[in-house]
Amino acid sequence: MTLLDAYALVAFLVGGPAAAQVRGLLREGDVSVATANVAEALDVSQRVFGLPIRSALEILEPLLAGTIGVVPLDLDRAQRAAILRAKHYHRADRPISMADAILLASAGPGDRIATADPDVLSVAAAEGIKTVPLPGQG
């Protein structure tokens, strides 16, 4: 399974630099997203790019009903996310967010994470999680 981070969802929604690669991942199938990343993507799409949350949901809901699986935040993932963030977070050198930690905690054996975030890529490498590096904002 490939887990999309919030950046990947936002790129898909607003046509960002990684949009084409994200569409390709969706065509490949077996793509999921952690619930925290859905919330972050909706927030960023509206707050940063001006795409109303209602409009973003009109695009995402059909995909979340079939093409994109949703990984809920249960107590085990919450604990794993807290452990990962406590282990790897550094304010200046590796400022991973809690949503980033939840994304990482949602990856199981053989899964990979699609992101452009160098800090998430770094933590994934340190934890032995496969990645799909996406093009960033420039």
Buried (B, 14 or more C-beta within 10 A) or exposed (E): BBBBBBBBBBBBBBEBBBBEBBEEBBEEEEBBBBBBBBBBBBBBBBEEEEBEBEEBBEBBEEBBEEEBEEBEBEEEBBEBBBEBBEEBBEEEEBEBBBBBBBBBBBBEEEBBBBBBBEBBBBBBEEEEBEBBBBEBEE
